[in-house]
Structure formats: structure tokens, C-alpha cells
Amino acid sequence: MTNCINTAIPLNDKFAVMAVSNTRRSRLLAFTVVASVLVLVCFVWGPTPPELPILNHDTHSGRIPSNDIENANTAPKKIPTPTSSWCEGDECSRGSWKPRSPQFTSLADFQTAYANRQDGTWSRCPSLAPPDVIRTEEEQQRAEEKRIVDLNNWVWNPSSGKMKQWDPEAFLVRCLRSPGGVILIGDSITQQHFHILGYSMRMADIQFDVDPPYLALYNHKNVHQHVLRPGAPSTKRILERAGVPESRLRRPVITMLEDHMLIGEADIRTITERLGAPKVYTWYHDFQRVEDWETFVKNSSTPRRGEEETVTEDTVLVMNAGAHARHPNCGDHTEPYINAADAEAAEQDVVERLIEPFENEDERVGRKQWDWDLFQVHNHVWRRTTARLQREREAILKGSGVNPYKRTGAQWFYMDLWDQMLQRPDGHQTPNQDCLHYV
């Protein structure tokens, strides 16, 4: 178990996601978030758009190309006057990190707040000494203990509305009221989401059975399924609140599918070769997969006989749509930026800082193509595409005749966490070694 708590993304934020179809037999709700280096994947699953503008890697401006034919329809609109005291949707990811009140003043304060009867309580986070400093073992331990306290002394504060208090039992009630609960799919970043979600449940002393042998793919190394433990006091409370049959307890409430790219080698080659990649490219990647995960999700989200009256909510598929923002020299930061504008100004030269250590021009060009400065552009493509899919779905449901041969499809929700993550260079996992993952 990692010793670092994921403070960079609050638990009560929605994460990224994509979906498959939503028919009378298969109910699925989906969310999308963040940018993707494989942004064109979504066009394999959906109707082909009229034309996708080619992004100019020479500018690295991070701005949407002016020839984007859908800009006018999908650009962020003026934020309406709030009708609720709570933030909703994208409102929750616009804001800034503020000091916790009251502050944790010691490791004991932090461990009391995050006490966990089922797991070991976090006690430290990696902290690298400055280049000219050599720490003793005791000094290193104190530095790591201090860092986990410092990291957790910041909380996310939306600029509009408030965030609801996290209620793990209410969350699981919602999971039980859907056929498949919540399914997360992705890579190591999604694994972090899954880990902190599970930890938060066990903080409330909720008990699970993991991968019981009667479940499909129970022994797959990349599939992890959590069912509420029958007979546990927490299970009895949650089942009563949910008002669903006991048969629902035999299926997962939370599932993790480790599938790094969501598609396999053949599909990736089809996309990249269409964009000019050589056919002779030697495939050396070890992307973890859950073959035919789409069928697994469809089966998981299919209503069961005898549960039609109570298990009526949509299954939620959470799909992280890409890597988190990277901060070169993240070890230089000990606290978040004060706001999004400050973060964007300080990180505008991200590509130059990333390629600075490389003298070989081929390596420098290769790093430029990693698109670290194009998160906003890629996010716009996701936002535009999911908005189109949702409009098509709504039009079909209204009987307007748009694409009548297409299945109804999932509901789509998109949440862009780029600003929220950009403001936390101090929150990366191992300063100056891993400035990509958050702790």
C-alpha cells in the first residue's frame, strides 16, 4: 500500500469517463474528464466527425485552432447564477486550493482524521533532499512525515457553490441501486482513484469481499471486483437504506478494470497509420488489457430479473481520458499556486522546460510531440465530442430522427480537472522523479 493520500483530486469530485450503449436491457451512465494523448479513440466508437483540424505542434500555444468549425457551439458559456448552494458539474472543478481550517499541526492530527481500522494509516510521503543536502535516516523520516501533513493542509474550494460532505454509505446505496455500481477503467492514474476510493470506504469500516470466485473474470489479473460482505453490520445498514433485494449483494458495487489504452494494438495501428505512422513500426509496448471489456461492462450494467422495481439507477463507468498535467521541477514547489491564472502563467513554458535536459535534437522533437502544452486543446475535443453524443442521444429520445439506426447510447458527462491539477505542482508523487502522478 502506498503511504501517500491522494489529496490532489478531492474524493467528492467526479472523474473522467466514457460509455457504451444505454438500452432497456443495458443501463449505463458515463462521465468524461481530462485530456488524452489518444484523443482520437473516441471517434472509433462514435460517428466520424466531418473533419478534425490538424493541430500545429510548432506553436505549442495550448490554444484552440481558429479554424475549429465547432468552437462557437462548444466554447465555455457564461456561468449562470447558481440555483443551489452546492456546486454542480464543471463548477466543482473551478476554484483554488485553500489552507485547511483548522490546520493539521502534527502527524498525529493527520492520522486521527484519516484513521482506518482495516488498513494501515498513512504516515509519510516521498520527500527528496535538495541536491547539496545529505539527510540522516531520522531526518529523512521527519521530512517525509512533514510532507504528508503539508500536502493535506490544503483543501479544494470551488469558486461557485460548496462541495458536499463525502458520505461513503450514501455512495454505496447509489451503487446498489444500479445493476453494476461504479466501474473504473484505465491505467495507473485510475488505479490511484480506485485505491483512495477503497480506502475511504474502509475508513468508515465498510467491509468487502474481493473477487469472489462466482463472479465473471474473478481470477483475471487486471480485474478487481468488490462486493459488500454478506452479514457484515455495514452491509445490513446499506442494504436497508438502498431498499433493493439481497440478490443485488452478490454483484460488485465497485470494479476496477486495468486497461491502459482502452483499445488493442490493431485498433491503435489503424488510428496512427491513418495519421501517417509507418506500418513497419515495431510494437514493444506492454499495455495491460482486459480483452472485450465492453462486453463485460454491458453485462454488468444489464438489469436482473426480480430487481426491476428497485435497481433502477444507471451503472456508472468512470473513464480517465488521459494523463494528468505534468510540472517540470515539481520538487521546487511546496504549496499550490494561488489560483488558476497564476498557475497558467507560471506553467506556460512547460515544453521548453521539459526538453531543456536533452541535447539530441531527435529527442527534443520527440518530447515536443508528447503534447504537454495541448491539454486544453485535447480537453476541447473531448468536450465537443461528448456534447455531440449527448445531443444525438437526446434528439433520438425526443423522436427527432437523428441517426435513427444508432442505438440510444449512454448518457455523457464531462468534467475537466486540468485547472485543478495544474494548480498543485506540490502534490506530485515523488518530487523531481515522478512529476506526473499525484500522491
C-alpha positions in Angstrom: 0.0 0.0 0.0 1.3 3.4 -0.8 1.9 5.7 2.1 0.5 8.8 0.3 -3.0 10.0 0.3 -4.4 11.4 -3.0 -5.1 15.0 -2.0 -4.7 16.4 -5.5 -8.2 15.4 -6.5 -10.9 15.6 -3.9 -12.9 12.4 -3.2 -16.2 14.2 -3.9 -15.3 15.2 -7.4 -16.4 13.2 -10.4 -13.7 11.8 -12.6 -13.3 11.1 -16.3 -15.3 8.7 -18.3 -16.7 7.3 -21.5 -19.6 5.0 -22.1 -21.2 2.3 -24.1 -24.8 1.9 -25.0 -27.9 2.6 -22.8 -30.8 0.4 -23.9 -33.7 -1.0 -22.0 -31.5 -4.1 -21.3 -28.3 -2.2 -20.6 -28.3 0.9 -18.4 -25.1 2.9 -18.3 -24.2 6.4 -17.1 -20.8 7.8 -18.0 -18.5 10.7 -17.1 -15.5 12.2 -19.0 -12.6 14.2 -17.8 -9.1 15.5 -18.5 -7.3 15.3 -21.8 -5.9 12.4 -23.7 -2.9 11.7 -25.9 -5.1 9.1 -27.6 -7.9 11.7 -28.1 -9.0 10.1 -31.4 -10.0 6.9 -29.7 -13.5 8.3 -29.1 -14.1 8.6 -32.8 -13.6 4.9 -33.3 -16.6 4.3 -31.1 -18.8 7.2 -32.3 -19.9 8.5 -35.6 -17.0 10.0 -37.6 -17.0 13.8 -37.3 -17.0 15.9 -40.5 -13.3 16.9 -40.0 -10.9 17.2 -37.2 -8.5 20.1 -37.5 -4.8 19.1 -37.5 -3.1 20.7 -34.5 0.1 22.6 -35.2 2.8 21.3 -32.9 5.2 24.1 -33.9 3.2 26.7 -32.0 2.7 24.8 -28.7 0.4 27.6 -27.7 -2.2 25.4 -25.9 -4.9 27.4 -27.7 -7.8 26.0 -29.8 -7.1 26.4 -33.5 -9.2 29.2 -35.0 -10.4 27.0 -37.8 -12.2 24.7 -35.4 -15.6 24.6 -37.0 -17.4 23.8 -33.8 -15.7 26.3 -31.5 -18.7 28.7 -31.4 -21.1 25.9 -30.3 -18.9 24.4 -27.6 -16.9 27.2 -26.1 -17.5 27.7 -22.4 -20.5 29.8 -21.8 -21.1 32.4 -19.1 -21.6 30.7 -15.8 -25.3 31.1 -14.8 -26.4 32.4 -11.5 -26.3 29.4 -9.0 -29.7 27.9 -8.1 -28.3 25.7 -5.4 -25.8 26.2 -2.6 -23.9 23.2 -3.9 -21.5 23.3 -6.9 -22.7 21.2 -9.9 -20.7 19.6 -12.7 -17.8 21.8 -14.0 -18.5 24.3 -11.3 -16.9 21.9 -8.8 -13.6 21.9 -10.7 -13.2 25.7 -11.0 -11.7 27.3 -8.0 -8.5 27.2 -6.0 -6.7 25.3 -3.2 -7.1 27.0 0.2 -5.4 26.3 3.6 -7.3 23.7 5.7 -9.0 25.2 8.7 -8.1 24.2 11.3 -4.6 23.1 10.1 -3.1 19.8 10.9 -0.2 20.7 13.2 1.3 17.2 13.6 1.4 13.8 12.0 -0.9 12.6 14.9 -3.5 15.2 13.9 -3.5 13.9 10.3 -3.6 10.2 11.3 -6.5 10.8 13.7 -8.5 12.4 10.9 -7.7 9.6 8.4 -7.8 6.7 10.9 -8.6 3.4 9.3 -9.4 0.2 11.2 -8.9 -2.1 8.2 -5.8 -0.5 6.6 -2.6 0.9 7.9 -2.8 4.6 8.3 -0.7 6.7 6.0 2.4 8.0 7.8 4.7 9.6 5.2 5.1 10.8 1.5 8.4 10.8 -0.5 10.5 13.9 0.1 13.7 14.3 -1.8 16.5 16.3 -0.2 18.0 19.3 -2.1 21.0 18.3 -4.3 23.5 19.7 -1.8 21.9 18.1 1.3 22.5 14.7 2.8 19.9 13.6 5.3 20.3 11.0 8.0 17.7 8.3 8.2 15.9 10.1 11.0 16.0 13.4 9.1 14.5 11.7 6.0 11.7 10.2 8.1 10.9 13.6 9.6 10.9 15.2 6.2 8.5 12.5 4.8 6.2 12.8 7.8 6.2 16.6 7.4 5.4 16.4 3.7 2.2 14.3 4.2 1.0 16.8 6.7 1.8 19.7 4.5 0.1 18.1 1.5 -3.1 17.5 3.4 -3.3 21.0 4.8 -4.8 22.2 1.6 -8.5 21.7 0.5 -10.2 22.4 -2.8 -12.5 25.4 -2.7 -14.9 25.8 -5.7 -15.3 29.4 -6.9 -19.1 28.8 -7.1 -21.1 26.8 -4.6 -19.9 24.3 -2.0 -18.9 20.7 -2.1 -20.9 18.2 -0.3 -19.5 16.2 2.6 -18.4 12.8 1.5 -20.8 10.1 2.7 -19.5 6.6 1.8 -22.7 4.8 2.8 -24.8 7.1 0.7 -22.4 6.4 -2.2 -22.8 2.7 -1.8 -26.6 3.0 -1.6 -26.5 4.6 -5.0 -24.2 1.8 -6.3 -26.6 -0.9 -5.1 -29.5 0.8 -6.8 -27.8 0.2 -10.2 -27.0 -3.2 -11.8 -23.2 -2.7 -11.9 -22.4 0.0 -9.4 -19.3 2.1 -10.3 -16.8 0.7 -12.8 -13.4 2.4 -13.2 -11.3 1.7 -16.2 -7.8 3.0 -17.0 -4.1 2.9 -16.1 -2.0 3.7 -13.1 -3.8 7.0 -12.6 -7.2 5.3 -12.4 -5.6 2.8 -10.0 -4.9 5.7 -7.7 -8.5 6.8 -7.9 -9.6 3.2 -7.1 -7.2 2.9 -4.2 -8.3 6.1 -2.5 -12.0 5.3 -3.1 -11.5 1.9 -1.4 -9.5 3.5 1.5 -12.3 6.0 2.1 -14.8 3.1 2.3 -12.7 1.2 4.8 -12.2 4.4 6.9 -16.0 4.1 7.5 -15.4 0.4 8.5 -17.4 -0.9 5.5 -16.4 -4.5 4.7 -16.0 -6.1 1.3 -15.3 -9.4 -0.3 -12.8 -9.0 -3.1 -13.1 -11.1 -6.3 -15.4 -13.9 -5.0 -15.0 -17.0 -7.3 -18.6 -17.0 -8.6 -18.0 -13.7 -10.5 -17.0 -13.5 -14.2 -13.3 -12.7 -14.6 -12.8 -13.2 -10.8 -9.2 -14.5 -11.5 -8.2 -12.0 -14.2 -5.1 -10.2 -13.0 -6.4 -6.8 -14.3 -10.0 -7.1 -12.9 -10.7 -6.3 -9.3 -14.4 -6.6 -8.1 -15.6 -5.5 -4.6 -18.9 -6.9 -3.3 -20.4 -5.9 0.1 -19.6 -8.7 2.6 -22.8 -10.6 3.4 -23.8 -10.4 7.1 -21.5 -7.5 8.0 -23.2 -4.8 10.1 -22.3 -2.2 7.5 -23.8 -4.3 4.7 -27.1 -4.7 6.6 -27.4 -0.9 7.1 -26.6 -0.1 3.5 -28.9 -2.7 2.1 -31.8 -1.4 4.2 -31.2 2.1 3.1 -31.0 1.0 -0.6 -34.2 -0.9 -0.5 -33.0 -3.5 -3.0 -33.3 -7.3 -2.9 -30.5 -9.3 -1.2 -29.7 -10.8 -4.7 -28.1 -7.5 -5.6 -25.4 -8.1 -2.9 -23.9 -10.9 -5.0 -22.7 -8.4 -7.6 -19.9 -5.8 -7.3 -20.6 -2.3 -6.1 -17.1 -1.1 -7.3 -15.0 -2.6 -10.1 -11.5 -1.7 -11.4 -10.5 -2.7 -14.9 -6.8 -2.1 -15.7 -6.8 -1.4 -19.4 -4.2 1.2 -20.3 -5.3 2.3 -23.7 -8.9 1.0 -23.9 -8.1 -0.5 -27.3 -5.6 -3.0 -28.5 -2.7 -3.0 -30.9 -4.7 -3.5 -34.1 -7.0 -0.6 -33.4 -4.1 1.7 -32.3 -2.3 0.9 -35.5 -5.4 1.7 -37.6 -5.7 5.1 -36.0 -2.0 6.0 -36.0 -1.4 4.7 -39.6 -4.3 6.8 -40.8 -2.4 9.8 -39.3 0.9 8.9 -41.0 2.6 6.4 -38.7 4.7 3.8 -40.5 3.3 0.3 -41.0 6.7 -1.2 -40.1 6.6 0.2 -36.6 7.9 -2.4 -34.1 5.4 -2.9 -31.3 7.2 -3.1 -28.0 4.6 -1.7 -25.6 3.3 -3.7 -22.6 -0.1 -2.1 -22.2 -2.2 -4.0 -19.8 -5.6 -5.1 -21.2 -9.0 -6.5 -20.3 -9.9 -8.0 -23.7 -13.5 -7.3 -24.7 -14.1 -5.1 -21.7 -17.0 -3.5 -23.5 -19.0 -6.8 -23.2 -18.0 -7.1 -19.5 -19.4 -3.6 -18.9 -22.5 -4.3 -20.9 -23.2 -7.5 -18.9 -22.5 -5.8 -15.6 -25.0 -3.0 -16.4 -27.8 -5.3 -17.5 -30.8 -5.3 -15.2 -31.6 -8.7 -13.5 -34.9 -10.4 -13.3 -36.6 -9.7 -10.0 -34.8 -6.4 -9.4 -36.7 -4.3 -12.0 -38.6 -2.3 -9.4 -35.8 -1.2 -7.2 -32.5 -1.5 -9.1 -33.3 1.3 -11.4 -30.4 3.7 -11.5 -27.7 3.8 -14.2 -24.4 2.0 -13.8 -21.6 4.5 -13.8 -18.5 4.0 -16.0 -15.6 6.2 -14.9 -13.0 6.6 -17.6 -9.9 8.8 -17.1 -9.4 10.3 -20.5 -5.6 10.9 -20.3 -2.6 11.7 -18.3 -2.6 14.3 -15.6 -0.8 17.6 -16.1 3.0 17.4 -15.6 5.1 20.0 -13.8 8.8 20.1 -14.6 10.8 20.7 -11.5 7.8 19.8 -9.3 10.2 19.4 -6.4 10.7 23.2 -6.3 7.1 23.6 -5.1 6.0 23.2 -1.5 2.5 24.6 -1.9 -0.2 25.1 -4.6 -0.4 28.1 -6.9 -2.8 30.8 -5.5 -5.3 30.4 -8.4 -5.7 29.1 -12.0 -4.4 32.3 -13.7 -1.2 32.2 -11.6 -0.7 28.5 -12.4 -1.2 29.0 -16.2 1.2 31.9 -16.3 3.9 30.0 -14.4 3.5 26.8 -16.5 3.2 28.4 -20.0 6.8 27.4 -20.9 6.2 23.7 -19.9 7.6 22.3 -23.2 10.8 24.3 -23.1 11.5 23.2 -19.5 10.8 19.6 -20.4 13.1 19.4 -23.4 15.9 21.5 -21.7 17.9 18.5 -20.4 18.1 16.9 -23.8 20.9 17.9 -26.2 20.0 15.4 -29.0 17.6 17.2 -31.4 15.7 14.0 -32.2 14.9 13.6 -28.5 13.9 17.2 -28.2 11.5 16.8 -31.2 10.1 13.6 -29.7 9.4 15.3 -26.4 7.6 18.2 -28.1 5.2 15.6 -29.7 4.1 14.4 -26.2 1.7 17.4 -26.2 2.3 18.5 -22.7 1.1 22.0 -23.7 -2.0 20.9 -25.5 -4.1 19.7 -22.6 -6.7 22.5 -23.2 -6.9 21.6 -26.9 -7.4 17.9 -26.2 -9.9 18.7 -23.5 -11.8 20.8 -26.0 -12.0 17.8 -28.4 -13.4 15.6 -25.6 -15.9 18.3 -24.5 -17.0 18.8 -28.1 -17.4 15.1 -28.9 -19.2 14.1 -25.7 -21.5 17.1 -26.1 -22.3 16.0 -29.6 -23.0 12.4 -28.5 -25.3 13.6 -25.7 -27.2 15.9 -28.1 -27.7 13.0 -30.5 -29.0 10.8 -27.7 -31.4 13.5 -26.5 -32.6 14.1 -30.1 -33.3 10.4 -30.6 -35.2 10.2 -27.3 -37.3 13.1 -28.5 -38.1 11.3 -31.7 -36.4 13.9 -34.0 -35.0 11.2 -36.2 -31.3 12.0 -35.9 -29.4 8.9 -36.9 -32.3 6.5 -36.3 -30.2 3.4 -36.8 -27.9 4.3 -33.9 -28.6 2.7 -30.5 -29.8 5.1 -27.9 -26.3 5.3 -26.3 -25.1 6.2 -22.8 -25.6 9.5 -21.1 -22.4 11.5 -21.2 -21.0 13.8 -18.5 -17.6 15.6 -18.9 -15.6 17.1 -16.1 -12.3 18.9 -16.9 -9.9 18.8 -13.9 -7.0 20.4 -15.8 -7.0 23.7 -13.9 -7.5 21.9 -10.6 -4.4 19.7 -11.2 -2.3 22.5 -12.8 -2.5 24.4 -9.5 -0.9 21.6 -7.5 2.7 21.1 -8.6 3.5 20.3 -4.9 1.1 17.3 -4.9 3.1 15.0 -7.2 4.1 11.6 -6.1 7.9 11.7 -6.0 9.3 15.3 -6.5 11.7 15.6 -9.4 11.4 11.8 -10.1 7.7 11.5 -10.8 6.1 14.8 -11.7 3.1 13.1 -13.4 1.3 11.1 -10.8 -0.3 12.7 -7.8 0.1 11.3 -4.3 
